């Protein structure tokens, strides 16, 4: 079986926030969370653009306790999975963000707390508008000096709507995971946690290239990594 994962944001004031994947119709394994057009991934991206703009982001697996904390992260972060001590759950805020941005809502169809997704019937119309929105942004791991080109993963180039379609943000969240399993539903990235502990932002490509950041899009699209999400695996 695979490993289970949770998303956390370490804010500059020392607080730590999280959102629950089941509430967005996503499973516990990394591969059940990081897929194109995911409401859960959309919520993470929307939070990162505002409330989590200065937060260090990380995805922690349930076998991560012995993993060294990434640069810039609290020493205890590998033990956050399954812990409630000092963690602030903002799942309801995330649900409101994706509902407002894309019209998603959720039902009890799966049972046991795992919500089903009620998509917006106009979602394809919305998607066409997002893809046509002007923009020249790329998705950047600010503290790792790397970026990916969203259009190569089927996502809009306008930063405000980039999380809502395609797989750019799904790939980024997969790269935040410090614990990777080798069972069904896991991405099995190597190295695991390439972007763990970094702030993530959509920034203009000219600005990012001028900064000397490295384009890792081809690495992301490698068949043995995240390329399977785009039909290349």
MDAnalysis code that builds the backbone (N, CA, C; Angstrom):
import MDAnalysis as mda
import numpy as np

u = mda.Universe.empty(699, n_residues=233, atom_resindex=np.repeat(np.arange(233), 3), trajectory=True)
u.add_TopologyAttr("name", ["N", "CA", "C"] * 233)
u.add_TopologyAttr("resid", np.arange(1, 234))
u.add_TopologyAttr("resname", ["UNK", "UNK", "UNK", "UNK", "UNK", "UNK", "UNK", "UNK", "UNK", "UNK", "UNK", "UNK", "UNK", "UNK", "UNK", "UNK", "UNK", "UNK", "UNK", "UNK", "UNK", "UNK", "UNK", "UNK", "UNK", "UNK", "UNK", "UNK", "UNK", "UNK", "UNK", "UNK", "UNK", "UNK", "UNK", "UNK", "UNK", "UNK", "UNK", "UNK", "UNK", "UNK", "UNK", "UNK", "UNK", "UNK", "UNK", "UNK", "UNK", "UNK", "UNK", "UNK", "UNK", "UNK", "UNK", "UNK", "UNK", "UNK", "UNK", "UNK", "UNK", "UNK", "UNK", "UNK", "UNK", "UNK", "UNK", "UNK", "UNK", "UNK", "UNK", "UNK", "UNK", "UNK", "UNK", "UNK", "UNK", "UNK", "UNK", "UNK", "UNK", "UNK", "UNK", "UNK", "UNK", "UNK", "UNK", "UNK", "UNK", "UNK", "UNK", "UNK", "UNK", "UNK", "UNK", "UNK", "UNK", "UNK", "UNK", "UNK", "UNK", "UNK", "UNK", "UNK", "UNK", "UNK", "UNK", "UNK", "UNK", "UNK", "UNK", "UNK", "UNK", "UNK", "UNK", "UNK", "UNK", "UNK", "UNK", "UNK", "UNK", "UNK", "UNK", "UNK", "UNK", "UNK", "UNK", "UNK", "UNK", "UNK", "UNK", "UNK", "UNK", "UNK", "UNK", "UNK", "UNK", "UNK", "UNK", "UNK", "UNK", "UNK", "UNK", "UNK", "UNK", "UNK", "UNK", "UNK", "UNK", "UNK", "UNK", "UNK", "UNK", "UNK", "UNK", "UNK", "UNK", "UNK", "UNK", "UNK", "UNK", "UNK", "UNK", "UNK", "UNK", "UNK", "UNK", "UNK", "UNK", "UNK", "UNK", "UNK", "UNK", "UNK", "UNK", "UNK", "UNK", "UNK", "UNK", "UNK", "UNK", "UNK", "UNK", "UNK", "UNK", "UNK", "UNK", "UNK", "UNK", "UNK", "UNK", "UNK", "UNK", "UNK", "UNK", "UNK", "UNK", "UNK", "UNK", "UNK", "UNK", "UNK", "UNK", "UNK", "UNK", "UNK", "UNK", "UNK", "UNK", "UNK", "UNK", "UNK", "UNK", "UNK", "UNK", "UNK", "UNK", "UNK", "UNK", "UNK", "UNK", "UNK", "UNK", "UNK", "UNK", "UNK", "UNK", "UNK", "UNK", "UNK", "UNK", "UNK", "UNK"])
u.atoms.positions = np.array([
    [0.846, -1.190, 0.000],
    [0.000, 0.000, 0.000],
    [0.878, 1.235, 0.000],
    [0.307, 2.364, -0.358],
    [1.062, 3.599, -0.423],
    [1.087, 4.314, 0.913],
    [1.688, 5.460, 0.925],
    [1.731, 6.282, 2.123],
    [0.660, 7.352, 2.046],
    [0.289, 7.861, 3.212],
    [-0.732, 8.890, 3.299],
    [-0.068, 10.239, 3.557],
    [-0.685, 11.303, 3.044],
    [-0.053, 12.617, 3.076],
    [-1.041, 13.707, 3.458],
    [-0.508, 14.769, 4.101],
    [-1.283, 15.956, 4.447],
    [-0.481, 17.202, 4.071],
    [-1.220, 18.276, 3.763],
    [-0.638, 19.546, 3.351],
    [-0.554, 20.508, 4.534],
    [0.607, 21.186, 4.671],
    [0.797, 22.142, 5.766],
    [1.455, 23.420, 5.246],
    [1.146, 24.522, 5.926],
    [1.746, 25.818, 5.607],
    [2.314, 26.419, 6.883],
    [3.629, 26.667, 6.906],
    [4.284, 27.294, 8.046],
    [4.349, 28.796, 7.796],
    [3.585, 29.555, 8.564],
    [3.493, 31.002, 8.367],
    [4.618, 31.740, 9.086],
    [4.935, 32.965, 8.641],
    [6.037, 33.718, 9.249],
    [5.867, 33.973, 10.744],
    [4.623, 34.002, 11.239],
    [4.397, 34.269, 12.663],
    [4.580, 33.034, 13.534],
    [4.969, 31.915, 12.917],
    [5.194, 30.688, 13.665],
    [4.015, 29.745, 13.706],
    [2.850, 30.184, 13.250],
    [1.681, 29.309, 13.223],
    [1.749, 28.362, 12.035],
    [1.022, 27.261, 12.131],
    [0.997, 26.247, 11.076],
    [-0.452, 25.949, 10.726],
    [-0.787, 26.083, 9.445],
    [-2.145, 25.815, 8.981],
    [-2.168, 24.607, 8.064],
    [-3.351, 24.018, 7.935],
    [-3.516, 22.848, 7.072],
    [-4.921, 22.853, 6.487],
    [-5.101, 22.081, 5.420],
    [-6.438, 21.808, 4.906],
    [-6.564, 20.297, 4.695],
    [-7.772, 19.775, 4.904],
    [-8.009, 18.344, 4.798],
    [-8.400, 17.935, 3.389],
    [-7.744, 16.931, 2.854],
    [-7.990, 16.508, 1.471],
    [-9.346, 15.848, 1.272],
    [-9.826, 15.068, 2.258],
    [-11.090, 14.350, 2.078],
    [-12.250, 15.303, 1.806],
    [-12.193, 16.496, 2.387],
    [-13.282, 17.462, 2.221],
    [-13.401, 17.970, 0.796],
    [-12.340, 17.769, -0.013],
    [-12.329, 18.227, -1.400],
    [-12.458, 17.071, -2.394],
    [-12.822, 15.893, -1.903],
    [-12.975, 14.737, -2.783],
    [-11.677, 14.075, -3.168],
    [-10.593, 14.356, -2.435],
    [-9.285, 13.762, -2.717],
    [-8.971, 12.693, -1.681],
    [-8.169, 11.706, -2.088],
    [-7.809, 10.617, -1.198],
    [-6.617, 10.946, -0.326],
    [-6.113, 9.926, 0.367],
    [-5.022, 10.125, 1.325],
    [-3.649, 9.974, 0.685],
    [-3.560, 9.245, -0.414],
    [-2.265, 9.019, -1.054],
    [-1.935, 10.173, -1.991],
    [-0.651, 10.373, -2.208],
    [-0.215, 11.519, -2.997],
    [-0.807, 11.494, -4.402],
    [-0.850, 10.327, -5.013],
    [-1.409, 10.209, -6.352],
    [-2.911, 10.394, -6.405],
    [-3.575, 10.297, -5.245],
    [-5.013, 10.540, -5.172],
    [-5.316, 12.010, -4.880],
    [-4.266, 12.790, -4.677],
    [-4.405, 14.218, -4.413],
    [-3.897, 15.060, -5.579],
    [-2.791, 14.619, -6.181],
    [-2.113, 15.410, -7.214],
    [-2.528, 14.952, -8.602],
    [-3.661, 15.455, -9.051],
    [-4.133, 15.116, -10.394],
    [-4.706, 16.380, -11.040],
    [-4.798, 16.430, -12.362],
    [-5.281, 17.649, -13.030],
    [-6.705, 18.010, -12.632],
    [-6.977, 19.298, -12.581],
    [-8.328, 19.817, -12.337],
    [-8.873, 19.397, -10.974],
    [-8.010, 19.266, -9.978],
    [-8.403, 18.839, -8.645],
    [-8.842, 20.019, -7.790],
    [-10.042, 19.966, -7.194],
    [-10.448, 21.043, -6.285],
    [-9.500, 21.207, -5.097],
    [-8.956, 20.106, -4.607],
    [-8.011, 20.170, -3.481],
    [-6.759, 20.942, -3.869],
    [-6.208, 20.611, -5.024],
    [-5.024, 21.321, -5.512],
    [-5.362, 22.783, -5.778],
    [-6.549, 23.027, -6.319],
    [-6.966, 24.410, -6.573],
    [-7.001, 25.215, -5.280],
    [-7.508, 24.616, -4.210],
    [-7.568, 25.317, -2.929],
    [-6.173, 25.678, -2.439],
    [-5.222, 24.758, -2.576],
    [-3.846, 25.029, -2.162],
    [-3.271, 26.194, -2.965],
    [-3.474, 26.164, -4.282],
    [-2.955, 27.227, -5.128],
    [-3.571, 28.581, -4.827],
    [-4.876, 28.598, -4.569],
    [-5.548, 29.862, -4.255],
    [-5.078, 30.410, -2.910],
    [-4.873, 29.534, -1.944],
    [-4.356, 29.979, -0.648],
    [-2.930, 30.510, -0.785],
    [-2.126, 29.842, -1.617],
    [-0.730, 30.258, -1.800],
    [-0.629, 31.636, -2.435],
    [-1.650, 32.027, -3.188],
    [-1.637, 33.337, -3.842],
    [-1.977, 34.477, -2.898],
    [-2.496, 34.143, -1.723],
    [-2.971, 35.196, -0.820],
    [-2.551, 34.904, 0.614],
    [-3.364, 34.165, 1.325],
    [-3.114, 33.896, 2.750],
    [-1.760, 33.213, 2.981],
    [-1.377, 32.322, 2.076],
    [-0.126, 31.572, 2.230],
    [1.005, 32.138, 1.375],
    [0.892, 33.367, 0.936],
    [1.907, 33.910, 0.028],
    [3.303, 33.885, 0.649],
    [3.405, 34.156, 1.938],
    [4.701, 34.161, 2.613],
    [4.946, 32.869, 3.401],
    [4.068, 31.884, 3.235],
    [4.194, 30.636, 3.992],
    [5.158, 29.672, 3.316],
    [5.868, 28.919, 4.133],
    [6.668, 27.791, 3.643],
    [5.734, 26.582, 3.576],
    [5.680, 25.951, 2.409],
    [4.714, 24.877, 2.175],
    [5.398, 23.515, 2.172],
    [4.677, 22.525, 2.696],
    [5.226, 21.169, 2.751],
    [4.087, 20.165, 2.798],
    [4.294, 19.017, 2.173],
    [3.379, 17.889, 2.263],
    [4.102, 16.801, 3.052],
    [3.493, 16.371, 4.148],
    [4.141, 15.427, 5.055],
    [3.434, 14.081, 4.995],
    [4.216, 13.021, 4.807],
    [3.673, 11.668, 4.781],
    [3.703, 11.025, 6.152],
    [2.965, 9.916, 6.280],
    [2.879, 9.276, 7.590],
    [4.108, 8.425, 7.921],
    [5.068, 8.350, 7.015],
    [6.339, 7.687, 7.319],
    [7.496, 8.684, 7.266],
    [7.216, 9.937, 7.577],
    [8.231, 10.976, 7.429],
    [8.947, 11.326, 8.727],
    [8.599, 10.689, 9.836],
    [9.108, 11.110, 11.141],
    [10.628, 11.122, 11.212],
    [11.292, 10.256, 10.457],
    [12.750, 10.177, 10.511],
    [13.432, 10.945, 9.380],
    [12.638, 11.675, 8.591],
    [13.191, 12.448, 7.489],
    [13.731, 13.773, 8.024],
    [14.878, 14.221, 7.524],
    [15.433, 15.501, 7.944],
    [14.531, 16.638, 7.481],
    [14.272, 17.626, 8.322],
    [13.417, 18.747, 7.904],
    [14.083, 19.541, 6.791],
    [13.320, 19.957, 5.793],
    [13.892, 20.763, 4.704],
    [14.390, 22.121, 5.205],
    [15.255, 22.723, 4.441],
    [15.789, 24.042, 4.770],
    [14.648, 25.048, 4.945],
    [14.715, 25.802, 6.021],
    [13.718, 26.833, 6.273],
    [12.497, 26.360, 7.032],
    [12.429, 25.066, 7.374],
    [11.257, 24.518, 8.050],
    [11.561, 24.203, 9.510],
    [10.527, 24.254, 10.382],
    [10.728, 23.871, 11.785],
    [11.212, 22.431, 11.909],
    [12.021, 22.171, 12.922],
    [12.611, 20.847, 13.103],
    [11.553, 19.762, 13.271],
    [10.392, 20.141, 13.831],
    [9.364, 19.142, 14.109],
    [8.455, 18.849, 12.925],
    [8.652, 19.514, 11.780],
    [7.700, 19.370, 10.671],
    [7.536, 17.931, 10.174],
    [8.555, 17.054, 10.207],
    [8.308, 15.686, 9.739],
    [7.302, 14.907, 10.582],
    [6.961, 15.423, 11.770],
    [6.015, 14.716, 12.644],
    [4.618, 15.319, 12.590],
    [4.367, 16.253, 11.683],
    [3.074, 16.937, 11.659],
    [1.938, 16.031, 11.212],
    [2.223, 15.031, 10.394],
    [1.133, 14.167, 9.930],
    [0.453, 13.506, 11.133],
    [-0.863, 13.630, 11.189],
    [-1.638, 12.991, 12.253],
    [-1.617, 13.725, 13.574],
    [-0.887, 14.843, 13.644],
    [-0.812, 15.616, 14.882],
    [-1.819, 16.752, 14.848],
    [-2.357, 17.078, 16.006],
    [-3.270, 18.218, 16.099],
    [-2.675, 19.335, 16.947],
    [-1.506, 19.100, 17.515],
    [-0.913, 20.058, 18.439],
    [-0.475, 21.326, 17.702],
    [-1.138, 22.425, 17.982],
    [-0.742, 23.713, 17.434],
    [-1.076, 23.932, 15.972],
    [-1.803, 23.014, 15.346],
    [-2.133, 23.141, 13.926],
    [-3.522, 23.759, 13.769],
    [-3.657, 24.663, 12.818],
    [-4.928, 25.348, 12.573],
    [-5.526, 24.823, 11.276],
    [-6.703, 24.243, 11.358],
    [-7.387, 23.675, 10.197],
    [-8.239, 24.758, 9.536],
    [-7.896, 25.097, 8.274],
    [-8.652, 26.133, 7.549],
    [-9.368, 25.522, 6.340],
    [-9.759, 24.268, 6.470],
    [-10.425, 23.574, 5.361],
    [-11.650, 24.331, 4.864],
    [-12.462, 24.832, 5.770],
    [-13.688, 25.527, 5.365],
    [-13.379, 26.766, 4.529],
    [-12.299, 27.449, 4.862],
    [-11.895, 28.601, 4.060],
    [-11.532, 28.160, 2.650],
    [-10.804, 27.058, 2.527],
    [-10.442, 26.538, 1.209],
    [-11.658, 26.152, 0.391],
    [-12.642, 25.534, 1.039],
    [-13.875, 25.151, 0.339],
    [-14.573, 26.394, -0.210],
    [-14.599, 27.445, 0.575],
    [-15.211, 28.684, 0.100],
    [-14.475, 29.284, -1.083],
    [-13.144, 29.197, -1.077],
    [-12.358, 29.748, -2.178],
    [-12.627, 29.023, -3.488],
    [-12.637, 27.678, -3.466],
    [-12.842, 26.951, -4.725],
    [-14.295, 27.039, -5.174],
    [-15.207, 27.192, -4.220],
    [-16.600, 27.384, -4.602],
    [-16.804, 28.699, -5.324],
    [-16.170, 29.733, -4.805],
    [-16.299, 31.057, -5.427],
    [-15.574, 31.123, -6.763],
    [-14.388, 30.494, -6.848],
    [-13.578, 30.610, -8.057],
    [-14.063, 29.716, -9.182],
    [-14.560, 28.528, -8.852],
    [-14.867, 27.559, -9.906],
    [-16.225, 26.902, -9.767],
    [-16.987, 27.250, -8.738],
    [-18.325, 26.695, -8.601],
    [-18.376, 25.270, -8.104],
    [-17.254, 24.744, -7.586],
    [-17.285, 23.398, -7.022],
    [-18.024, 23.390, -5.682],
    [-18.763, 22.307, -5.439],
    [-19.311, 22.035, -4.123],
    [-19.140, 20.545, -3.862],
    [-19.459, 20.116, -2.646],
    [-19.103, 18.759, -2.245],
    [-20.265, 18.105, -1.513],
    [-20.366, 16.779, -1.660],
    [-21.454, 16.025, -1.060],
    [-20.901, 14.852, -0.260],
    [-21.786, 14.103, 0.366],
    [-21.377, 12.964, 1.191],
    [-21.420, 11.650, 0.423],
    [-21.270, 11.735, -0.889],
    [-21.421, 10.543, -1.718],
    [-20.482, 9.399, -1.392],
    [-19.239, 9.697, -0.970],
    [-18.291, 8.631, -0.669],
    [-18.468, 8.057, 0.728],
    [-19.062, 8.814, 1.646],
    [-19.199, 8.364, 3.017],
    [-17.892, 8.442, 3.782],
    [-17.977, 8.197, 5.096],
    [-16.807, 8.176, 5.982],
    [-15.997, 9.466, 5.895],
    [-16.674, 10.576, 5.616],
    [-15.994, 11.855, 5.591],
    [-15.329, 12.202, 4.280],
    [-15.244, 11.258, 3.363],
    [-14.626, 11.518, 2.060],
    [-15.706, 12.049, 1.135],
    [-15.614, 13.323, 0.802],
    [-16.667, 13.990, 0.059],
    [-16.629, 13.646, -1.432],
    [-17.799, 13.669, -2.043],
    [-17.894, 13.619, -3.490],
    [-17.890, 15.028, -4.046],
    [-17.562, 15.173, -5.324],
    [-17.462, 16.491, -5.954],
    [-18.703, 16.761, -6.790],
    [-19.319, 17.906, -6.552],
    [-20.412, 18.383, -7.401],
    [-19.844, 19.466, -8.316],
    [-19.467, 19.121, -9.554],
    [-18.831, 20.117, -10.421],
    [-19.818, 21.172, -10.897],
    [-19.279, 22.307, -11.187],
    [-20.055, 23.377, -11.786],
    [-20.475, 22.937, -13.195],
    [-21.766, 22.943, -13.527],
    [-22.186, 22.529, -14.867],
    [-21.610, 23.401, -15.979],
    [-21.126, 24.580, -15.617],
    [-20.520, 25.482, -16.598],
    [-18.986, 25.413, -16.539],
    [-18.455, 24.330, -15.959],
    [-17.020, 24.266, -15.724],
    [-16.213, 24.342, -17.015],
    [-16.670, 23.685, -18.067],
    [-15.930, 23.734, -19.331],
    [-15.908, 25.151, -19.904],
    [-17.008, 25.857, -19.748],
    [-17.052, 27.258, -20.176],
    [-16.065, 28.093, -19.363],
    [-16.067, 27.854, -18.044],
    [-15.116, 28.548, -17.182],
    [-13.682, 28.230, -17.601],
    [-13.410, 26.941, -17.861],
    [-12.056, 26.516, -18.205],
    [-11.563, 27.214, -19.472],
    [-12.435, 27.309, -20.459],
    [-12.061, 27.987, -21.700],
    [-11.680, 29.439, -21.424],
    [-12.409, 30.082, -20.526],
    [-12.086, 31.458, -20.165],
    [-10.765, 31.567, -19.438],
    [-10.486, 30.615, -18.532],
    [-9.211, 30.635, -17.806],
    [-8.037, 30.462, -18.764],
    [-8.178, 29.523, -19.699],
    [-7.077, 29.244, -20.617],
    [-6.815, 30.426, -21.547],
    [-7.855, 31.191, -21.838],
    [-7.708, 32.335, -22.744],
    [-7.271, 33.610, -22.029],
    [-7.249, 33.580, -20.716],
    [-6.913, 34.785, -19.959],
    [-5.458, 35.174, -20.214],
    [-5.191, 36.449, -20.496],
    [-3.811, 36.869, -20.777],
    [-2.903, 36.651, -19.568],
    [-1.692, 36.231, -19.848],
    [-0.735, 36.035, -18.775],
    [0.558, 35.456, -19.304],
    [1.648, 35.765, -18.644],
    [2.972, 35.239, -19.000],
    [3.660, 34.728, -17.741],
    [2.893, 34.074, -16.862],
    [3.423, 33.650, -15.576],
    [3.953, 32.217, -15.618],
    [4.892, 31.941, -14.731],
    [5.358, 30.583, -14.473],
    [5.201, 30.316, -12.984],
    [5.253, 29.048, -12.597],
    [5.083, 28.669, -11.196],
    [6.459, 28.448, -10.579],
    [6.749, 29.219, -9.530],
    [8.109, 29.309, -9.000],
    [8.184, 28.801, -7.568],
    [9.196, 27.990, -7.290],
    [9.577, 27.665, -5.916],
    [10.598, 28.727, -5.508],
    [10.118, 29.769, -4.844],
    [10.917, 30.966, -4.592],
    [12.198, 30.639, -3.842],
    [12.112, 29.749, -2.869],
    [13.262, 29.459, -2.016],
    [14.133, 28.324, -2.542],
    [13.796, 27.802, -3.725],
    [14.616, 26.754, -4.341],
    [15.191, 27.211, -5.681],
    [14.752, 28.375, -6.161],
    [15.293, 28.910, -7.402],
    [14.946, 28.090, -8.625],
    [13.754, 27.504, -8.648],
    [13.320, 26.673, -9.772],
    [11.899, 27.050, -10.169],
    [11.540, 26.720, -11.427],
    [10.187, 27.025, -11.884],
    [9.736, 26.008, -12.921],
    [8.419, 25.966, -13.128],
    [7.838, 25.144, -14.193],
    [6.928, 26.022, -15.045],
    [6.828, 25.640, -16.308],
    [5.997, 26.365, -17.280],
    [4.604, 25.738, -17.292],
    [3.582, 26.463, -16.831],
    [2.262, 25.861, -16.650],
    [1.623, 25.348, -17.929],
    [1.864, 26.044, -19.048],
    [1.212, 25.641, -20.297],
    [1.635, 24.235, -20.733],
    [2.825, 23.799, -20.326],
    [3.289, 22.458, -20.694],
    [2.611, 21.375, -19.866],
    [1.907, 21.780, -18.825],
    [1.127, 20.847, -18.017],
    [-0.365, 21.134, -18.126],
    [-0.738, 21.846, -19.184],
    [-2.151, 22.075, -19.461],
    [-2.827, 23.109, -18.585],
    [-2.050, 23.985, -17.944],
    [-2.611, 25.006, -17.052],
    [-2.532, 26.394, -17.685],
    [-3.409, 27.312, -17.254],
    [-3.357, 28.682, -17.758],
    [-2.053, 29.367, -17.373],
    [-1.656, 30.358, -18.152],
    [-0.445, 31.125, -17.848],
    [-0.741, 32.352, -17.001],
    [-1.989, 32.618, -16.717],
    [-2.366, 33.714, -15.821],
    [-2.345, 33.186, -14.393],
    [-1.514, 33.793, -13.548],
    [-1.296, 33.254, -12.218],
    [-2.541, 33.106, -11.378],
    [-3.502, 34.039, -11.480],
    [-4.680, 34.006, -10.633],
    [-5.550, 32.776, -10.873],
    [-5.529, 32.246, -12.087],
    [-6.376, 31.090, -12.402],
    [-5.549, 29.828, -12.678],
    [-4.243, 29.923, -12.581],
    [-3.376, 28.770, -12.849],
    [-3.742, 27.532, -12.026],
    [-4.143, 27.675, -10.735],
    [-4.453, 26.471, -9.958],
    [-5.733, 25.758, -10.370],
    [-6.571, 26.405, -11.183],
    [-7.921, 25.898, -11.427],
    [-8.013, 24.890, -12.558],
    [-6.977, 24.745, -13.362],
    [-7.041, 23.826, -14.499],
    [-5.661, 23.259, -14.782],
    [-5.658, 22.058, -15.338],
    [-4.393, 21.435, -15.699],
    [-3.662, 20.857, -14.505],
    [-2.361, 20.605, -14.683],
    [-1.594, 19.869, -13.673],
    [-0.387, 20.613, -13.131],
    [-0.239, 21.916, -13.433],
    [0.944, 22.629, -12.954],
    [1.010, 22.645, -11.431],
    [-0.081, 23.022, -10.792],
    [-0.081, 23.055, -9.334],
    [-0.077, 21.646, -8.742],
    [-0.678, 20.686, -9.426],
    [-0.610, 19.303, -8.947],
    [0.826, 18.817, -8.914],
    [1.589, 19.145, -9.947],
    [2.999, 18.775, -9.973],
    [3.752, 19.447, -8.839],
    [3.470, 20.728, -8.617],
    [4.167, 21.467, -7.563],
    [3.892, 20.877, -6.190],
    [2.639, 20.530, -5.933],
    [2.299, 19.946, -4.630],
    [2.990, 18.591, -4.460],
    [3.066, 17.812, -5.529],
    [3.805, 16.549, -5.451],
    [5.256, 16.757, -5.083],
    [5.829, 17.860, -5.546],
    [7.232, 18.161, -5.270],
    [7.446, 18.711, -3.864],
    [6.363, 18.979, -3.142],
    [6.461, 19.428, -1.750],
    [6.529, 18.267, -0.765],
    [6.322, 17.050, -1.225],
    [6.176, 15.896, -0.323],
    [7.528, 15.352, 0.123],
    [7.753, 15.322, 1.448],
    [9.017, 14.821, 1.967],
    [8.994, 13.329, 2.239],
    [7.841, 12.708, 2.078],
    [7.762, 11.265, 2.282],
    [7.050, 10.662, 1.095],
    [7.737, 9.827, 0.344],
    [7.136, 9.215, -0.838],
    [7.068, 7.706, -0.663],
    [5.899, 7.143, -0.917],
    [5.728, 5.698, -0.804],
    [5.954, 5.010, -2.122],
    [5.950, 3.712, -2.084],
    [6.147, 2.913, -3.281],
    [4.998, 1.919, -3.418],
    [3.784, 2.444, -3.296],
    [2.604, 1.622, -3.456],
    [1.602, 2.317, -4.342],
    [0.453, 1.685, -4.550],
    [-0.558, 2.273, -5.408],
    [-0.993, 3.637, -4.924],
    [-1.109, 4.569, -5.860],
    [-1.587, 5.900, -5.519],
    [-0.510, 6.892, -5.173],
    [0.749, 6.482, -5.174],
    [1.828, 7.405, -4.848],
    [2.612, 7.771, -6.100],
    [3.220, 8.965, -6.055],
    [3.947, 9.457, -7.225],
    [5.377, 8.933, -7.294],
    [5.970, 8.597, -6.141],
    [7.322, 8.023, -6.103],
    [8.338, 8.934, -6.791],
    [8.368, 10.197, -6.418],
    [9.310, 11.125, -7.020],
    [10.715, 10.906, -6.469],
    [11.683, 11.164, -7.284],
    [13.084, 11.036, -6.871],
    [13.879, 12.205, -7.464],
    [14.380, 13.121, -6.647],
    [14.332, 13.068, -5.179],
    [12.984, 13.524, -4.630],
    [12.582, 12.935, -3.519],
    [11.359, 13.369, -2.856],
    [11.599, 14.723, -2.191],
    [10.568, 15.548, -2.174],
    [10.653, 16.826, -1.472],
    [11.527, 17.860, -2.132],
    [11.602, 17.832, -3.449],
    [12.460, 18.783, -4.170],
    [12.108, 20.233, -3.839],
    [10.803, 20.519, -3.693],
    [10.371, 21.882, -3.387],
    [9.859, 22.015, -1.952],
    [10.013, 21.007, -1.122],
    [9.483, 21.050, 0.237],
    [10.092, 22.201, 1.021],
    [9.241, 22.947, 1.710],
    [9.696, 24.050, 2.530],
    [9.839, 25.364, 1.797],
    [9.436, 25.421, 0.542],
    [9.556, 26.654, -0.233],
    [8.229, 27.396, -0.280],
    [8.313, 28.688, -0.508],
    [7.136, 29.460, -0.899],
    [6.892, 29.227, -2.387],
    [5.630, 29.127, -2.790],
    [5.282, 28.940, -4.194],
    [4.524, 30.167, -4.686],
    [4.932, 30.685, -5.844],
    [4.268, 31.855, -6.413],
    [4.215, 31.751, -7.925],
    [3.169, 32.315, -8.506],
    [3.103, 32.534, -9.948],
    [3.667, 33.926, -10.220],
    [4.735, 33.986, -11.026],
    [5.424, 35.241, -11.297],
    [5.679, 35.380, -12.797],
    [5.842, 36.606, -13.291],
    [6.098, 36.808, -14.723],
    [7.371, 36.092, -15.165],
    [7.297, 35.406, -16.303],
    [8.413, 34.591, -16.756],
    [9.671, 35.426, -16.995],
    [9.529, 36.646, -17.516],
    [10.703, 37.475, -17.775],
    [11.441, 37.789, -16.476],
    [10.691, 38.093, -15.438],
    [11.285, 38.385, -14.134],
    [11.999, 37.158, -13.570],
    [11.381, 35.998, -13.729],
    [11.948, 34.760, -13.174],
    [13.216, 34.362, -13.925],
    [13.166, 34.435, -15.240],
    [14.354, 34.093, -16.024],
    [15.506, 35.051, -15.730],
    [15.185, 36.330, -15.543],
    [16.225, 37.310, -15.238],
    [16.873, 37.054, -13.883],
    [16.134, 36.403, -12.984],
    [16.665, 36.114, -11.654],
    [17.658, 34.960, -11.656],
    [17.718, 34.219, -12.781],
    [18.611, 33.075, -12.870],
    [18.007, 31.774, -12.406],
    [16.703, 31.755, -12.135],
    [16.040, 30.522, -11.706],
    [16.120, 29.461, -12.808],
    [16.070, 28.206, -12.405],
    [16.227, 27.077, -13.315],
    [14.873, 26.522, -13.739],
    [14.705, 26.311, -15.022],
    [13.488, 25.707, -15.561],
    [13.573, 24.188, -15.386],
    [12.678, 23.616, -14.557],
    [12.694, 22.170, -14.305],
    [11.474, 21.477, -14.916],
    [10.855, 22.139, -15.895],
    [9.659, 21.569, -16.506],
    [9.928, 20.196, -17.109],
    [11.040, 20.036, -17.798],
    [11.336, 18.744, -18.413],
    [11.522, 17.657, -17.361],
    [12.117, 18.019, -16.237],
    [12.240, 17.041, -15.148],
    [10.856, 16.604, -14.666],
    [9.960, 17.573, -14.509],
    [8.605, 17.291, -14.060],
    [7.890, 16.347, -15.025],
    [8.109, 16.564, -16.313],
    [7.403, 15.784, -17.327],
    [8.050, 14.434, -17.601],
    [9.124, 14.106, -16.877],
    [9.763, 12.810, -17.072],
    [8.772, 11.672, -16.837],
    [8.840, 10.655, -17.663],
    [7.850, 9.569, -17.614],
    [7.828, 8.851, -16.278],
    [8.960, 8.834, -15.565],
    [8.989, 8.130, -14.288],
    [8.684, 9.054, -13.122],
    [8.204, 10.265, -13.418],
    [7.894, 11.204, -12.351],
    [6.434, 11.616, -12.444],
    [6.166, 12.821, -12.932],
    [4.795, 13.323, -12.926],
    [4.185, 13.284, -14.322],
    [4.942, 12.887, -15.316],
    [4.446, 12.887, -16.688],
    [3.208, 12.039, -16.893],
    [3.023, 11.007, -16.038],
    [1.848, 10.154, -16.207],
    [0.545, 10.941, -16.064],
    [0.585, 12.056, -15.313],
    [-0.616, 12.862, -15.146],
    [-1.067, 13.487, -16.452],
    [-0.097, 13.682, -17.363],
    [-0.405, 14.299, -18.648],
    [-0.429, 13.257, -19.763],
    [-0.533, 11.984, -19.389],
    [-0.617, 10.922, -20.383],
    [0.712, 10.535, -20.978],
    [1.826, 10.868, -20.288],
    [3.142, 10.551, -20.819],
    [3.818, 9.403, -20.062],
    [3.165, 8.936, -18.995],
    [3.789, 7.903, -18.173],
    [3.572, 6.525, -18.741],
])
